[in-house]
Amino acid sequence: MAYLNNSVVTVDAILTTKGRELLAKSDGSFRITQFALADDEIDYTLYNPTHPSGSAYYGEAINSMPLLEAFPQETQIMKYKLTTLPRGTSKIPVLNLGYSSITLKQGSSLAITPQTLNYLGGNQTYENTGYTATISDVRLLNSFNGVGINTPAVQALNTTTTLGTNVSKTVIGTTINLTATTVNTLFSTNTQIQATLTVVGNDSGARVTIPITVTQVK
């Protein structure tokens, strides 16, 4: 969703493909349990502490920037979520997945245990509320689930299934398990199919996106 302008509190909200799928079920599975705020539109380099008109105008250029209209493309929107970090934090937390890219053969499995660097005064740590992982095309995986976080909302999210369409899927956990597809028809004439995996720390807001490739076994 997005504010239509910065002078009137009018919100523009649209549903993603997954949201429309859940809403169409009419079984109560469509419930908003969490939300996030982001500042993708803001270029903070425009903040000008030397503005000749004084401190009231330091952020004038930023305040005048246009705001994005809402659109359901997770790779292009909500990339820079707002988060609250402990007072005194001197370094921005970053995620370490142990991989800069992932390549899986058909049917093979991988468990990813993210760690957050520069967080809570330590070099690396795990976040108490876990990590949110989104695969951009769920068809690449036979199974995709998160383990380690057992709240009802997380369990409901992790057990959500799709209808085999080209949609993303999101799970939450301290460990993310992936098993590559065994469906040959997805490859057509190709030997590889690709998607992206985005992981976000639920406490820190740290985010990383890496490519994931599934190779066909003949």
SVG drawing of the C-alpha trace seen along z (x, -y; Angstrom):
<svg xmlns="http://www.w3.org/2000/svg" viewBox="-16 -32 48 71">
<polyline fill="none" stroke="black" stroke-width="0.4" points="0.0,0.0 1.0,-3.6 0.0,-7.1 -1.3,-8.9 0.3,-12.2 2.0,-13.6 -0.6,-16.1 -3.8,-14.0 -3.9,-10.7 -5.4,-8.6 -4.1,-5.1 -3.9,-3.2 -3.8,0.6 -3.8,3.4 -3.6,7.2 -0.8,9.3 -1.6,12.5 -1.2,14.5 -3.5,12.1 -6.2,12.5 -5.8,16.2 -6.3,16.3 -9.2,13.8 -10.9,15.9 -11.0,19.0 -13.5,17.2 -12.4,19.5 -10.9,16.9 -7.4,17.6 -7.1,14.0 -6.1,12.1 -3.7,9.2 -1.6,10.1 1.5,8.0 2.6,5.0 5.8,3.1 6.7,-0.4 9.4,-1.3 11.1,-4.4 12.0,-3.2 11.3,-6.6 13.6,-8.6 17.1,-9.7 18.7,-10.8 21.7,-12.2 19.4,-15.2 19.4,-16.2 21.3,-19.6 22.6,-20.8 24.1,-23.8 20.9,-25.1 21.1,-29.0 17.6,-29.4 18.4,-27.6 17.6,-24.3 13.9,-24.3 14.9,-23.7 17.5,-21.0 15.1,-18.3 13.0,-20.4 14.1,-18.4 13.3,-15.1 9.9,-16.3 9.1,-17.3 9.9,-13.9 7.0,-12.1 5.7,-8.9 5.4,-5.6 2.0,-4.2 1.4,-0.8 2.2,2.2 2.6,5.9 6.1,6.7 8.1,7.8 11.4,7.5 10.8,3.8 8.9,2.4 9.4,2.5 13.1,3.2 14.1,0.8 11.9,1.4 12.0,-0.8 13.1,0.7 14.0,-0.3 17.5,0.6 18.9,0.4 20.2,-3.0 23.9,-3.3 24.0,-1.0 27.0,-2.0 26.7,0.5 23.8,1.5 23.0,5.2 23.5,7.4 22.5,11.0 24.8,13.9 23.1,16.9 26.4,18.7 25.7,18.5 26.0,15.7 23.9,17.9 22.3,21.3 22.3,24.0 20.3,27.2 19.9,30.3 16.4,31.6 15.1,33.2 18.1,32.2 17.6,30.4 19.3,27.6 18.8,26.1 19.7,22.4 20.4,21.0 20.7,17.2 22.9,15.2 22.7,11.5 26.0,9.7 26.6,6.4 23.5,7.0 23.0,6.5 26.6,5.8 27.9,9.1 29.6,10.1 26.9,12.6 23.7,13.7 20.3,15.3 17.2,13.2 14.5,14.2 11.6,13.9 13.4,15.6 13.7,14.7 11.2,14.2 12.1,15.9 10.4,15.4 11.0,17.5 9.9,15.5 8.6,18.6 7.5,21.4 7.3,23.8 11.1,24.3 10.7,26.1 8.9,29.3 9.0,28.1 9.8,24.7 9.3,24.3 10.6,22.6 11.2,24.2 12.1,22.9 9.3,20.3 6.1,21.9 3.5,19.1 0.0,19.8 0.5,17.0 3.8,18.4 2.5,22.0 -0.4,20.9 1.9,19.1 4.4,21.9 1.6,24.5 0.0,22.3 0.0,24.0 -0.4,22.7 -2.0,24.1 1.2,24.7 1.1,21.2 4.0,18.8 3.7,17.0 6.0,16.3 5.8,18.0 6.9,16.7 7.8,18.7 9.2,17.8 11.7,19.7 15.2,19.7 16.1,22.3 14.7,22.3 14.4,25.7 14.4,26.0 13.9,29.0 14.2,28.6 11.4,29.5 11.3,32.9 8.9,31.7 10.6,31.9 8.0,29.9 9.0,26.7 12.3,26.7 10.8,26.9 14.0,26.8 16.2,25.4 18.5,27.2 18.1,24.6 15.4,22.6 15.9,19.6 14.3,17.4 15.4,15.3 15.4,15.9 14.9,12.9 15.5,13.2 14.7,10.5 15.6,10.5 12.4,10.0 14.0,8.1 16.8,6.2 15.2,5.5 18.4,6.6 17.7,7.9 19.5,9.9 18.4,11.3 20.3,14.1 19.7,16.0 18.6,19.6 19.0,22.0 17.6,25.5 19.4,27.7 17.7,30.6 18.9,34.1 18.6,36.2"/>
</svg>
